[in-house]
Amino acid sequence: MRLHRCPISIRRVVGSKTFYLRDGIWKDVGYPVDDMTLDYKFGSERYFRLVANYLK
């Protein structure tokens, strides 16, 4: 008997938003798939600039 792996996603609802966990990343179902995203390494200078601008 051979078992097949199926991608499992976990769904979470926060307020009016719905998120799915896929490949270790939480994704907002309302976010367009083809839109660009940026990665920020936690603790980096770039990360802290982002946080500082957000808190203004």
Stockholm file with secondary structure:
# STOCKHOLM 1.0

chainA/1-56         MRLHRCPISIRRVVGSKTFYLRDGIWKDVGYPVDDMTLDYKFGSERYFRLVANYLK
#=GR chainA/1-56 SS CCCCCCCCCEEEEETTEEEEEETTEEEETTSCTTSCCCCCCTTSHHHHHHHHHHTC
#=GC SS_cons        CCCCCCCCCEEEEETTEEEEEETTEEEETTSCTTSCCCCCCTTSHHHHHHHHHHTC
//
